[in-house]
Amino acid sequence: MRIPLKLSLYIARAFFQTFLMVFLMVALVLILGDIVDMIRHSYSQELSFGTILKMVMFKFPIGIQKMFGFVILIAAMLCLVKLTRTNELVIARSSGISVWQFLQPVVVTAFLIGIFVITVYNPMACVLMNRYDKMLTKYVHGRTNLMEVSPNGIWLRQHNYPLLKDKPGETIIHALRAAKENLELYEVVFFVFEQEDKFSYRIDAKTALLENGYWHLHDAILTFPDKVGERHQDYELPTDLTRTEIMDSFASPESISFWSLPGFISAMRNAGFSAMKHRMYWFQMLVIPFLLAAMVYIAASFSLRQPRQGKIPLLISISVCIGFSIYFFSDLISAMAMAGDIPVPLAAFAPTGVCMLLGISFLMHTEDG
């Protein structure tokens, strides 16, 4: 027997309403936790509560994105338990509708939520996350990202230029590509500015190797305004940058939208850097709709038991533990992929595949014997 459209819409609406309720509850908990954490970390900066609240509101959308799987898991369990307690699913079964049929609206709704997350929600969350990063830089850290990767090469910013202590400013560094192993830049240009963005001079070099406390430039030409350029076979340019600072300043995957990640990954590869972390994040974004659908099957396996049969709280606790285990397994597989032990696509799809198979297997065992 085919499930009636009206019943499908009723179940889908009940699940979506429960999802919104759980989402708002989890969001409230995250916001309160972030407010406390932000107050603790920004105590020395004496930020106003309005500024802290604004930063928290900019940050939490990307934070809750990681918890959509648990939100779907809890929402599906609550919805199915409610429909079971009110005997609505009992009536549906007695009319010849199987568990697989009345789960279809829930699975489809979860899948559509996943598509919405990666196509619409994530880009908006990334915009807010970038605003949060700017506010964090302005009010807490005091410095912006040191490195940016674009299709036309690598851009670095070096603050408080050491050779111009009497005229503090900054240096903008551009290179076509780099060697990740020793952070050697190729076809490099250093633009030196004084305060108020006043240009001072530029340096063109074939290569620039970051050493301890200075850049070692090879085949460098120093060009000053209204002066003939000076050529140096080797030239040392003091710097306060370190390899760790530069590598850590890469834009995090969470701050780049799903649509922009492929272009950013391509730019990083062309610049000579590894984009493993960003590739892993992009593939994990791709599987979100399937992960949310798999969470529905996990929830159904432990929440369709009749109340008179008892042990419902125990079964729900087990399903939550399974959900945590899946996320732990996902992090473990991701670490193996980052180490190069397994392919990135396999590492992204394997946890979701395991989750889907577990949910369907448990459901077949409990419902079909």
N, C-alpha and C positions, 0 to 999 in steps of 0.2 A: 504494500500500500504506500502511495506517495503522500508525504506530509503536506497538509493544506498550506497555502500561502499565508493565510491569516494567522495560523498557528506559528509559522516560521517567523513572521514579523513580530508576533507577541513575544516569543522567546528571545529574539534578537534585541528587542526594545528593553526587555527586562534585564538582559545581560549588560547592555550598554549603559543603562541607568546605574546598575551596580558598579560598573567600571568607573563611571564618573565619580561616584561616591568614594570609592577606594582611592582613586587618583587624588582627589581633594584632601583626603585624610593623610595620605603619604606625603603630599606636597606640604601640608601644614607642619607635619613633623620635621621634614627636611628644612623648611624655612626657619623654624624655631631653633633647630640645632645649628644651622649656619649663622644665625644671629648671635647665639652664645659664643660660637667659635670665632666669629669676626670681632666681637667685642674683646675677647681674650687676646687675640693676636694684634689688634690695633690699639691696645690700651695706651701705649707710649705715644701714639700719634694724636690722641685726643680727638678722634673723629666724632662728629655729631651723630645722633641716632638716626637722623634722616639720611645721611650719607651711607651709614652702615646698612640701613634697610634697603636703600636703592641698590647697593652693591649685591646684597643677598638676592634681591628680586631678579637681577640680571644673571646671577650665577645658577639659581636653582633649576631652571628649565633643562640645562644640559646635564645637571646632576640626576634629575629624576628620569632622564632618558635611559640611563643604565638600569633602572628599576622597573621598566615597563613589563618585563617578563614576570616579576613577582606581583605586580599590580593585576595583570591578567590572571595569574594563577589564583590569587585570593578572590578576585571578582568572580571568576568562574565557579569556584567552590561555594561562595556565598549564594550565588544565583541558583546553582543546581540544588544545594541543600534546601533553599527556600521553596523551590518548585516541587521538591520531593516531599517536604513536610506538609505542603498544602494539597498533596495528592494530585497535582496537575499532571506530573509526569506519569503517575500511576494510571490516570485516565487515558493519557496518550498511548501508553503501552497496551492497555486493554483494548484499544481501538485498532490495534495492529501496527502501530508505529514503533520501529525498533530504536534502540539507544543511538545507533549511528545516524538515524534520520533526524531525531530531535536535537542531536549535537551539531548538525550541519549549520544551523543559523548562528550558533555560538562560534564555531570554528571560522565561518566566513566573516563574521563581525570582527573577530580577533585579527584575522588576516588583513582585512581592510584597515583596521587601526594601525597595523604594522606598516602598510603602504603609506598611510598618512604620516606616520612618524618620520620615515626616511625621506619623503618627498616634500613635505610642507613644514612639519614641526621642527625637524632638525635644522633646516636653513634659518628659520626664525630664531631658534635657540642659539645658533652660532653667532648671529648678529648681536644678541644680548650678551653672549659670552665675551665677544670682542670688546664691548663697552665695559664689561666688568674688568677685563685685563687692563684697559686704559686707566680706569679709576684706581685699580690696585697699584699700577705703576705710579700714578700721580700722588696718591695719598699714603702708600705704604713703602713700596720698593724704591721709588725715586729714579728709576731708569727704565727705558723701553727695551724691546727686543734688540739684541745686537745684530742679528742676521735675518735677512729676508731672501727668499729664493724666488726668482721670477723667470719667465721664458727667455729673457735676454741676459741672464747670468745671476751672479751672487752679489748682494749688497750688504756691507757691514758698516756699523756706526761705532766710532771710537770716541768716547767723551773725554774731556779734559786733556787735550793733546799735550804730551809731555814736553815737547820742544818749545811750546808757546806758553810757558807758565805765567808770563807777564800779560799775555793776551789769551786767556782761556777760551776755548771754543770746542770744536769737534772736527773729526775727520771722517769723510764718507769714502768708503773703499768699494770699488767695483772690480769684479773678476769674471771672466767668461766661464771658468770651471775651476774645480778644486780636486785635490787628492784627499780622500777621507782619512787615509791612514795617518798622514803627518800634517794635515791641514796646510798643504802647499797650494797657493793660488797661482793661476796662470793668466797672462795678459791682464795685468793689474793696473788700476789707476787709483791714486790717492788724491782726493780733493780736500785740501786743508782750509778750514774756515776759522776766523776769529769770532769774537762775540758779535751778536746781532747779524749773524750770517754773512759777514764780510769775508770775501774770498782772499786768501793769502797766497797760496801757490799750489801746484800739483806735481805729482810724481808718477811717471809711467815706467813700468818695469815688466820684463818678460815673466819673471816668477817672483813670488814673495812667500817665504817660508817662516812660519811662526815659531820662533825660538823662545827661550825663557827670558821674557822682558823686552823683546825687540822683534821687529820684522827684518829678516835677512833678504834684501832685494838684490836680484841679479839683473845686470844690464839695465840700470835705472837712468832716467832722464828727469832732472829737476827743472821745472819751468816756473819762473817768477814773472809777474807782470812787467812789461817793458824791459825785459832782460833776455839775453840769449840763454838757451837751455844748457844745463850742465850735465854731462854724461858721466856715470860712475859704473864701473864694471861690477862692483859690489858695494852695497850701501846698507847700513844698519839704521833702522828707524825705531826708536823706543816706543813701547806700548805697555799698557797695563792690562791688556786682554790675555786670557788663557784659553787653552783648547776646551777645557770643561765649560767655561762661561759661554763660548761661542756655540758649542754643540748643544748646550742646554737651552739656548735662546731660539732654537727652531720653533716655528709655530706648532703647537700641539694639534694632534688630529681632531680633538674635540672642538677646536676653535675654527675649523674649516668645514664648510657645509658639504653635504653628500654630493652635490652637483659640482663643486669646485675641486674636490679631492683628486679626481683623475688628472686634471691639468697640473695641480701642485705636485703630484707624484712624478709626472713626466718631467717637470721642471727640475725637481731634485735629482732625478737620474741624469738628465743632461748636464747638470752642474757637477756631477761626480760624487754625489752623496747617496747613501743607502736610504730607500724609502720603505723599508720593511715595516716599520711601525705604522706608517700611514696606510700602506697596502692592507695590513692586517685589520686595521680599523674599518677600512672601506668594505672589505669582504664581510666583516661582522655586521655592518650596517645592512648589507644586502640580504642577510638571512633573518633579519628581525621579523618580517611577516611570518616566516615558517616557524621561528622560535615561539612566537605568541600563539600560533595555532597548536603547536606541540604542547604548550602549557595547558591548553584547554583539555587535551586528552589526559594529561597527568592529573588535572583537577577532577575530571569525570571519573577516573579510576577509583578515587577514594571518597567521593561525595555523593554517589548515587545509592548508597545503602539506605534501607528503610530505617526510620528512627527506632522502631521496635526491635531491630536487630542489634542495636547498641554499638558501642565502640566508634561512634562517628568522630568525637574529638581526637581519639587516638589516630584514626585514619587520616584526618586532616593534618595532624602534626607530622605524620609520616610523609605526606605529600609535600609539605613545606620543607622538610629536611631533604627530600629528593631534589626540590628546586634549588636549595643551597648547594647541594652536591654537584648539580649540573653546572652552576656558575663556577664552582671551584675547579671542576674538570675543564671548563672552558678556559680559565686562566692558566691552568697547567699546560694545556695544548697550545695556547698562545705563546707561552714562554718557550716551548719546544720549537715552534715555528720561528720565533725571533732568533733562536740559536742556530737556525738552519737545518734542524733535524728532520722536519717534515715540511711539505709544501704549504704555503700560506692559504690557498683555497681550501685544502683539506682540513687545516686547523680551524678555519672559520665555520665550515659546514658540518664537521664531525660531531660537535656537541649537540647541535640542533637535530641532526639525524638520530643520534642516540636517544635524545629526549623524545622524539617522535615515536621511535620504535618501542621504547619503554612504555609510553602512554598507551599506545595501541595494543601492545601485548597484555598489559595489566587489564585493560578494558575487555579484551577478548576473553581473558581468563575468568573475570568476575561476571560477565554478562552472558557469554556464549559457552561457558564451561570448558 
